[in-house]
Amino acid sequence: MAAAATARSGFRRMFSISAFSPPKPPTPPPKADPSPNLFISGLSKRTTTDGLKEAFAKFGEVIHARVVTDRVTGFSKGFGFVRYATVEDAAKGIEGMDGKFLDGWVIFAEYARPRPPPQQPEMNSQPQQSWGPPSSSWGAQ
C-alpha cells in the first residue's frame, strides 16, 4: 500500500505545474541605431507611395519613400520605408508620425534595421545526387 501511495505522489509531482519552469518572456528585438532610414508599419492597403511621402515631408526633406506592395494585387503589404536627408529630420519624422493616423490606420515609425547579409550555400561540398544508377557495385556481376 505504501508503494502505491509513493508512486501516486511521484506521478502527481511529475505532472504538477511546479515541476516545470515557466516560459521565459520573449526578448524584444534590439532598437536600431539612429539613421535617416525609417521603417513604417501599420499602413492601410490603400496607402500609396506618394501619400506616404507627402505625410512624412511635413517633418523634413524626404529623399525617397516606398510602400511595399503585393505583386498580384498591387495593394500595400502594410509596411514601407522613408529616407530623410538627415538623421535629425528622421527623428522629427518619428516624433511627428509614430502612433498617428494615416489613411484611417494608426501607423508606427521607427529607425530601419539594416538587412542581414544573405546566407550563401557552401560551394565546396559535392551535390547529393538521388537519381541515376547506384554508385556502388551492388548487384553487378
MDTraj code that builds the backbone (N, CA, C; nanometers):
import mdtraj as md
import numpy as np

residues = "MET ALA ALA ALA ALA THR ALA ARG SER GLY PHE ARG ARG MET PHE SER ILE SER ALA PHE SER PRO PRO LYS PRO PRO THR PRO PRO PRO LYS ALA ASP PRO SER PRO ASN LEU PHE ILE SER GLY LEU SER LYS ARG THR THR THR ASP GLY LEU LYS GLU ALA PHE ALA LYS PHE GLY GLU VAL ILE HIS ALA ARG VAL VAL THR ASP ARG VAL THR GLY PHE SER LYS GLY PHE GLY PHE VAL ARG TYR ALA THR VAL GLU ASP ALA ALA LYS GLY ILE GLU GLY MET ASP GLY LYS PHE LEU ASP GLY TRP VAL ILE PHE ALA GLU TYR ALA ARG PRO ARG PRO PRO PRO GLN GLN PRO GLU MET ASN SER GLN PRO GLN GLN SER TRP GLY PRO PRO SER SER SER TRP GLY ALA GLN".split()
xyz = np.array([
    [0.0820, -0.1183, 0.0000],
    [0.0000, 0.0000, 0.0000],
    [0.0864, 0.1246, 0.0000],
    [0.1974, 0.1225, 0.0723],
    [0.2852, 0.2382, 0.0794],
    [0.3519, 0.2645, -0.0550],
    [0.3815, 0.1569, -0.1278],
    [0.4446, 0.1732, -0.2590],
    [0.3492, 0.2413, -0.3563],
    [0.2195, 0.2060, -0.3476],
    [0.1204, 0.2679, -0.4366],
    [0.1062, 0.4168, -0.4056],
    [0.1092, 0.4528, -0.2771],
    [0.0982, 0.5942, -0.2397],
    [0.2214, 0.6712, -0.2855],
    [0.3379, 0.6112, -0.2736],
    [0.4609, 0.6765, -0.3193],
    [0.4587, 0.6942, -0.4700],
    [0.4150, 0.5931, -0.5412],
    [0.4078, 0.6025, -0.6873],
    [0.3076, 0.7092, -0.7289],
    [0.1934, 0.7145, -0.6592],
    [0.0909, 0.8127, -0.6925],
    [0.1429, 0.9544, -0.6707],
    [0.2157, 0.9796, -0.5601],
    [0.2672, 1.1140, -0.5340],
    [0.3773, 1.1498, -0.6342],
    [0.4549, 1.0518, -0.6733],
    [0.5567, 1.0781, -0.7754],
    [0.4934, 1.1119, -0.9090],
    [0.3850, 1.0417, -0.9428],
    [0.3123, 1.0689, -1.0671],
    [0.2521, 1.2084, -1.0637],
    [0.1962, 1.2450, -0.9484],
    [0.1359, 1.3770, -0.9338],
    [0.2436, 1.4854, -0.9436],
    [0.3600, 1.4613, -0.8852],
    [0.4680, 1.5584, -0.8891],
    [0.5201, 1.5757, -1.0316],
    [0.5214, 1.4677, -1.1080],
    [0.5719, 1.4757, -1.2437],
    [0.4821, 1.5646, -1.3313],
    [0.3530, 1.5649, -1.3070],
    [0.2612, 1.6400, -1.3900],
    [0.2105, 1.7683, -1.3247],
    [0.2667, 1.8045, -1.2116],
    [0.2217, 1.9277, -1.1479],
    [0.2892, 2.0471, -1.2144],
    [0.2301, 2.1619, -1.1979],
    [0.2822, 2.2846, -1.2579],
    [0.4192, 2.3181, -1.2005],
    [0.4388, 2.2887, -1.0711],
    [0.5636, 2.3261, -1.0067],
    [0.6830, 2.2473, -1.0597],
    [0.6597, 2.1379, -1.1288],
    [0.7704, 2.0590, -1.1813],
    [0.8328, 2.1259, -1.3041],
    [0.7601, 2.2175, -1.3667],
    [0.8096, 2.2823, -1.4866],
    [0.8379, 2.4290, -1.4589],
    [0.9416, 2.4800, -1.5187],
    [0.9705, 2.6228, -1.5013],
    [0.8842, 2.7022, -1.5998],
    [0.8422, 2.8198, -1.5613],
    [0.7588, 2.8990, -1.6514],
    [0.8388, 2.9432, -1.7731],
    [0.7733, 2.9617, -1.8859],
    [0.8485, 3.0042, -2.0045],
    [0.9030, 3.1454, -1.9852],
    [1.0182, 3.1681, -2.0422],
    [1.0790, 3.2996, -2.0310],
    [1.0079, 3.3948, -2.1260],
    [0.9874, 3.5190, -2.0846],
    [0.9204, 3.6139, -2.1740],
    [1.0091, 3.6413, -2.2955],
    [0.9481, 3.6597, -2.4121],
    [1.0298, 3.6843, -2.5313],
    [1.1021, 3.8178, -2.5189],
    [1.2258, 3.8186, -2.5649],
    [1.3022, 3.9427, -2.5603],
    [1.2722, 4.0231, -2.6853],
    [1.2418, 4.1511, -2.6693],
    [1.2135, 4.2323, -2.7876],
    [1.3400, 4.2512, -2.8700],
    [1.3263, 4.2688, -3.0024],
    [1.4458, 4.2903, -3.0832],
    [1.5137, 4.4207, -3.0428],
    [1.6442, 4.4265, -3.0568],
    [1.7141, 4.5481, -3.0150],
    [1.6714, 4.6672, -3.1006],
    [1.6718, 4.7838, -3.0378],
    [1.6386, 4.9061, -3.1100],
    [1.7481, 4.9335, -3.2130],
    [1.7057, 4.9860, -3.3286],
    [1.8008, 5.0172, -3.4345],
    [1.8730, 5.1475, -3.4031],
    [1.9929, 5.1599, -3.4547],
    [2.0688, 5.2824, -3.4382],
    [2.0034, 5.3938, -3.5191],
    [2.0119, 5.5179, -3.4715],
    [1.9549, 5.6287, -3.5486],
    [2.0183, 5.6385, -3.6870],
    [1.9337, 5.6510, -3.7869],
    [1.9786, 5.6654, -3.9249],
    [1.8720, 5.7434, -4.0002],
    [1.9013, 5.7888, -4.1206],
    [1.7991, 5.8615, -4.1964],
    [1.6905, 5.7704, -4.2534],
    [1.7063, 5.6388, -4.2418],
    [1.6080, 5.5439, -4.2952],
    [1.5071, 5.5069, -4.1879],
    [1.3784, 5.5137, -4.2223],
    [1.2721, 5.4770, -4.1296],
    [1.1942, 5.3590, -4.1841],
    [1.1497, 5.2733, -4.0927],
    [1.0592, 5.1627, -4.1247],
    [0.9222, 5.2035, -4.0748],
    [0.8232, 5.1988, -4.1630],
    [0.6876, 5.2402, -4.1293],
    [0.5985, 5.1162, -4.1355],
    [0.5281, 5.0867, -4.0274],
    [0.4387, 4.9699, -4.0256],
    [0.2971, 5.0145, -3.9918],
    [0.2017, 4.9252, -4.0190],
    [0.0620, 4.9541, -3.9897],
    [-0.0073, 5.0312, -4.1000],
    [0.0484, 5.0304, -4.2201],
    [-0.0101, 5.1068, -4.3305],
    [-0.1378, 5.0414, -4.3818],
    [-0.2281, 5.1241, -4.4286],
    [-0.3525, 5.0780, -4.4892],
    [-0.3230, 5.0159, -4.6257],
    [-0.4116, 4.9299, -4.6727],
    [-0.3980, 4.8715, -4.8070],
    [-0.4083, 4.9785, -4.9147],
    [-0.4711, 5.0896, -4.8820],
    [-0.4913, 5.1968, -4.9800],
    [-0.3800, 5.3022, -4.9783],
    [-0.2853, 5.2918, -4.8880],
    [-0.1767, 5.3891, -4.8805],
    [-0.0853, 5.3734, -5.0013],
    [-0.0533, 5.4853, -5.0644],
    [0.0347, 5.4851, -5.1808],
    [0.1702, 5.5424, -5.1427],
    [0.2674, 5.5240, -5.2308],
    [0.3999, 5.5795, -5.2084],
    [0.3936, 5.7317, -5.2026],
    [0.3153, 5.7920, -5.2922],
    [0.3029, 5.9383, -5.2911],
    [0.2386, 5.9879, -5.1616],
    [0.1363, 5.9163, -5.1137],
    [0.0710, 5.9546, -4.9884],
    [0.1650, 5.9431, -4.8694],
    [0.2478, 5.8397, -4.8691],
    [0.3446, 5.8212, -4.7614],
    [0.4487, 5.9330, -4.7640],
    [0.4986, 5.9637, -4.8825],
    [0.5994, 6.0692, -4.8957],
    [0.5418, 6.2046, -4.8534],
    [0.4192, 6.2325, -4.8940],
    [0.3540, 6.3590, -4.8608],
    [0.3344, 6.3730, -4.7094],
    [0.2940, 6.2643, -4.6435],
    [0.2701, 6.2695, -4.4989],
    [0.3989, 6.2950, -4.4220],
    [0.5092, 6.2338, -4.4637],
    [0.6354, 6.2482, -4.3910],
    [0.7139, 6.3720, -4.4324],
    [0.6809, 6.4327, -4.5458],
    [0.7514, 6.5521, -4.5922],
    [0.7241, 6.6728, -4.5022],
    [0.6218, 6.6669, -4.4200],
    [0.5902, 6.7769, -4.3274],
    [0.6973, 6.7940, -4.2198],
    [0.7804, 6.6921, -4.2000],
    [0.8756, 6.6927, -4.0892],
    [1.0205, 6.7039, -4.1339],
    [1.0455, 6.7113, -4.2644],
    [1.1827, 6.7242, -4.3138],
    [1.1898, 6.6878, -4.4602],
    [1.3114, 6.6943, -4.5149],
    [1.3323, 6.6653, -4.6571],
    [1.3360, 6.5141, -4.6801],
    [1.2322, 6.4638, -4.7490],
    [1.2247, 6.3213, -4.7806],
    [1.2958, 6.2981, -4.9133],
    [1.3964, 6.2133, -4.9116],
    [1.4703, 6.1807, -5.0340],
    [1.3988, 6.0700, -5.1105],
    [1.3486, 5.9704, -5.0364],
    [1.2856, 5.8560, -5.1021],
    [1.1808, 5.7970, -5.0076],
    [1.0694, 5.7548, -5.0639],
    [0.9670, 5.6849, -4.9868],
    [0.9153, 5.5706, -5.0723],
    [0.8807, 5.4601, -5.0076],
    [0.8297, 5.3454, -5.0825],
    [0.7365, 5.2642, -4.9948],
    [0.6192, 5.2342, -5.0493],
    [0.5261, 5.1420, -4.9857],
    [0.5472, 5.0064, -5.0525],
    [0.5732, 4.9036, -4.9743],
    [0.5935, 4.7696, -5.0285],
    [0.4566, 4.7141, -5.0659],
    [0.4434, 4.6685, -5.1913],
    [0.3144, 4.6232, -5.2423],
    [0.3171, 4.4763, -5.2790],
    [0.1990, 4.4170, -5.2799],
    [0.1809, 4.2788, -5.3217],
    [0.1949, 4.2724, -5.4734],
    [0.2670, 4.1751, -5.5255],
    [0.2886, 4.1649, -5.6701],
    [0.1604, 4.1358, -5.7464],
    [0.0717, 4.0592, -5.6872],
    [-0.0503, 4.0181, -5.7577],
    [-0.1565, 4.1273, -5.7538],
    [-0.1881, 4.1765, -5.6347],
    [-0.2983, 4.2721, -5.6220],
    [-0.2551, 4.4169, -5.6397],
    [-0.1285, 4.4465, -5.6129],
    [-0.0809, 4.5839, -5.6215],
    [-0.1118, 4.6656, -5.4975],
    [-0.1804, 4.6074, -5.4000],
    [-0.2112, 4.6780, -5.2761],
    [-0.0920, 4.6729, -5.1806],
    [-0.0908, 4.7654, -5.0850],
    [0.0139, 4.7721, -4.9848],
    [0.0167, 4.6447, -4.9006],
    [0.1369, 4.6014, -4.8637],
    [0.1519, 4.4875, -4.7722],
    [0.1443, 4.5324, -4.6269],
    [0.1318, 4.6643, -4.6044],
    [0.1164, 4.7144, -4.4689],
    [0.2406, 4.7772, -4.4109],
    [0.3482, 4.7842, -4.4900],
    [0.4686, 4.8495, -4.4402],
    [0.5410, 4.9192, -4.5537],
    [0.6334, 5.0062, -4.5170],
    [0.7095, 5.0799, -4.6166],
    [0.8321, 5.1427, -4.5543],
    [0.9025, 5.2210, -4.6340],
    [1.0265, 5.2840, -4.5908],
    [1.0285, 5.4297, -4.6342],
    [1.0895, 5.5129, -4.5514],
    [1.1073, 5.6548, -4.5819],
    [1.2528, 5.6872, -4.5538],
    [1.3171, 5.7586, -4.6479],
    [1.4560, 5.8019, -4.6289],
    [1.4593, 5.9538, -4.6254],
    [1.5112, 6.0074, -4.5151],
    [1.5260, 6.1516, -4.4989],
    [1.6677, 6.1934, -4.5379],
    [1.6868, 6.3237, -4.5557],
    [1.8187, 6.3777, -4.5890],
    [1.9128, 6.3704, -4.4697],
    [1.8622, 6.3916, -4.3488],
    [1.9471, 6.3903, -4.2296],
    [1.8847, 6.3052, -4.1198],
    [1.9657, 6.2684, -4.0231],
    [1.9184, 6.1918, -3.9082],
    [1.8248, 6.2771, -3.8229],
    [1.8515, 6.4073, -3.8178],
    [1.7662, 6.4977, -3.7399],
    [1.6249, 6.5027, -3.7975],
    [1.6153, 6.5094, -3.9320],
    [1.4836, 6.5076, -3.9963],
    [1.4123, 6.3751, -3.9692],
    [1.4884, 6.2662, -3.9691],
    [1.4292, 6.1343, -3.9423],
    [1.3739, 6.1296, -3.7999],
    [1.4459, 6.1879, -3.7042],
    [1.3982, 6.1907, -3.5656],
    [1.2692, 6.2722, -3.5556],
    [1.2623, 6.3833, -3.6290],
    [1.1396, 6.4638, -3.6307],
    [1.0254, 6.3862, -3.6957],
    [1.0555, 6.3093, -3.7998],
    [0.9537, 6.2278, -3.8664],
    [0.8969, 6.1218, -3.7742],
    [0.9831, 6.0574, -3.6960],
    [0.9365, 5.9572, -3.5997],
    [0.8499, 6.0241, -3.4938],
    [0.8980, 6.1359, -3.4419],
    [0.8234, 6.2067, -3.3381],
    [0.6877, 6.2543, -3.3895],
    [0.6841, 6.2989, -3.5131],
    [0.5607, 6.3534, -3.5681],
    [0.4606, 6.2508, -3.6169],
    [0.5067, 6.1313, -3.6586],
    [0.4149, 6.0351, -3.7213],
    [0.3950, 5.9051, -3.6440],
    [0.4805, 5.8728, -3.5489],
    [0.4655, 5.7467, -3.4755],
    [0.3374, 5.7501, -3.3923],
    [0.2501, 5.6528, -3.4165],
    [0.1245, 5.6435, -3.3428],
    [0.0149, 5.7339, -3.3968],
    [0.0370, 5.7942, -3.5111],
    [-0.0631, 5.8836, -3.5715],
    [-0.1423, 5.8104, -3.6785],
    [-0.2521, 5.8728, -3.7234],
    [-0.3370, 5.8136, -3.8262],
    [-0.2881, 5.8529, -3.9649],
    [-0.2892, 5.7576, -4.0565],
    [-0.2634, 5.7819, -4.1982],
    [-0.3593, 5.6934, -4.2755],
    [-0.4443, 5.7542, -4.3552],
    [-0.5472, 5.6824, -4.4323],
    [-0.6371, 5.5984, -4.3420],
    [-0.6657, 5.6495, -4.2228],
    [-0.7577, 5.5824, -4.1319],
    [-0.6956, 5.4747, -4.0454],
    [-0.5660, 5.4514, -4.0559],
    [-0.4995, 5.3476, -3.9774],
    [-0.3908, 5.4117, -3.8911],
    [-0.3683, 5.3562, -3.7726],
    [-0.2593, 5.4027, -3.6867],
    [-0.1301, 5.3415, -3.7392],
    [-0.0320, 5.4265, -3.7648],
    [0.0957, 5.3775, -3.8178],
    [0.2047, 5.3916, -3.7120],
    [0.3114, 5.3172, -3.7308],
    [0.4250, 5.3187, -3.6392],
    [0.5513, 5.3450, -3.7188],
    [0.6309, 5.4389, -3.6721],
    [0.7553, 5.4759, -3.7390],
    [0.8722, 5.4487, -3.6449],
    [0.9753, 5.3859, -3.6976],
    [1.0959, 5.3590, -3.6202],
    [1.2148, 5.3560, -3.7150],
    [1.3342, 5.3646, -3.6573],
    [1.4536, 5.3557, -3.7397],
    [1.4603, 5.2173, -3.8022],
    [1.4971, 5.2126, -3.9299],
    [1.5064, 5.0841, -4.0003],
    [1.6333, 5.0120, -3.9574],
    [1.6213, 4.8817, -3.9346],
    [1.7378, 4.7998, -3.9039],
    [1.8011, 4.7564, -4.0362],
    [1.9329, 4.7511, -4.0434],
    [1.9969, 4.7072, -4.1684],
    [1.9636, 4.5612, -4.1977],
    [1.9506, 4.5310, -4.3239],
    [1.9195, 4.3943, -4.3668],
    [2.0415, 4.3063, -4.3422],
    [2.0221, 4.1864, -4.2836],
    [2.1372, 4.0978, -4.2622],
    [2.1894, 4.0484, -4.3967],
    [2.3192, 4.0195, -4.4056],
    [2.3725, 3.9703, -4.5332],
    [2.3096, 3.8364, -4.5688],
    [2.2876, 3.8118, -4.6977],
    [2.2240, 3.6851, -4.7381],
    [2.3157, 3.5671, -4.7100],
    [2.2538, 3.4570, -4.6726],
    [2.3286, 3.3345, -4.6462],
    [2.3567, 3.2647, -4.7787],
    [2.4826, 3.2390, -4.8071],
    [2.5182, 3.1724, -4.9319],
    [2.5463, 3.0261, -4.9023],
    [2.4952, 2.9360, -4.9868],
    [2.5224, 2.7935, -4.9637],
    [2.6702, 2.7642, -4.9855],
    [2.7179, 2.6646, -4.9132],
    [2.8584, 2.6259, -4.9273],
    [2.8798, 2.5617, -5.0633],
    [2.9795, 2.6083, -5.1355],
    [3.0032, 2.5601, -5.2705],
    [3.1077, 2.4485, -5.2748],
    [3.1815, 2.4275, -5.1662],
    [3.2863, 2.3271, -5.1691],
    [3.2363, 2.1868, -5.1344],
    [3.1091, 2.1707, -5.1026],
    [3.0566, 2.0367, -5.0789],
    [2.9978, 1.9830, -5.2088],
    [3.0121, 1.8529, -5.2305],
    [2.9626, 1.7934, -5.3545],
    [2.8115, 1.7796, -5.3482],
    [2.7426, 1.8025, -5.4605],
    [2.5965, 1.7907, -5.4599],
    [2.5530, 1.6466, -5.4386],
    [2.4449, 1.6301, -5.3671],
    [2.3907, 1.4972, -5.3424],
    [2.3022, 1.4587, -5.4595],
    [2.3299, 1.3454, -5.5190],
    [2.2533, 1.3013, -5.6350],
    [2.1661, 1.1841, -5.5925],
    [2.0334, 1.2019, -5.6035],
    [1.9432, 1.0965, -5.5581],
    [1.8848, 1.0172, -5.6743],
    [1.9234, 1.0478, -5.7957],
    [1.8701, 0.9769, -5.9107],
    [1.9848, 0.9110, -5.9857],
    [1.9511, 0.8248, -6.0756],
    [2.0533, 0.7590, -6.1572],
    [2.0936, 0.6249, -6.0988],
    [2.1869, 0.5587, -6.1643],
    [2.2303, 0.4261, -6.1183],
    [2.3082, 0.4376, -5.9884],
    [2.3028, 0.3342, -5.9063],
    [2.3773, 0.3391, -5.7803],
    [2.5268, 0.3466, -5.8076],
    [2.5998, 0.4158, -5.7202],
    [2.7431, 0.4351, -5.7409],
    [2.8242, 0.3147, -5.6955],
    [2.7663, 0.2256, -5.6170],
    [2.8418, 0.1075, -5.5715],
    [2.8249, -0.0062, -5.6702],
    [2.8955, -0.1129, -5.6469],
    [2.8905, -0.2285, -5.7393],
    [2.7874, -0.3305, -5.6922],
    [2.6906, -0.2895, -5.6159],
    [2.5890, -0.3802, -5.5644],
    [2.5071, -0.4330, -5.6812],
    [2.4972, -0.5596, -5.6937],
    [2.4183, -0.6214, -5.7988],
    [2.4951, -0.6375, -5.9303],
    [2.6181, -0.5877, -5.9375],
    [2.6943, -0.6014, -6.0615],
    [2.7571, -0.7400, -6.0661],
    [2.7732, -0.7946, -6.1838],
    [2.8273, -0.9298, -6.1994],
    [2.9668, -0.9285, -6.2502],
])
top = md.Topology()
chain = top.add_chain()
for i, resn in enumerate(residues, 1):
    res = top.add_residue(resn, chain, resSeq=i)
    for name in ("N", "CA", "C"):
        top.add_atom(name, md.element.get_by_symbol(name[0]), res)
traj = md.Trajectory(xyz[None], top)
